[in-house]
């Protein structure tokens, strides 16, 4: 159910190149990875404020996730 809720985030406008990944290496302690791209910083901000994302974080994420690493980055030109 948790992974299905994560997959539903891909329907939020602005989300591009959505990937839900299973960790296969023993180089870190995380089991899953979630990757998505956004065309612009505005699209990313809109995603963060979208009601579906806010609800997911408030009702599912904080209940299920004890530790995570968030990486926000932009391509080098």
Buried (B, 14 or more C-beta within 10 A) or exposed (E): EEEEBBEEBBEBEBBEEBEBEEEEEEEEEEEEBBEBEBEEEEBBEBBEEBEBBEEBEEEBBEEEEEEEEEEEEEEEE
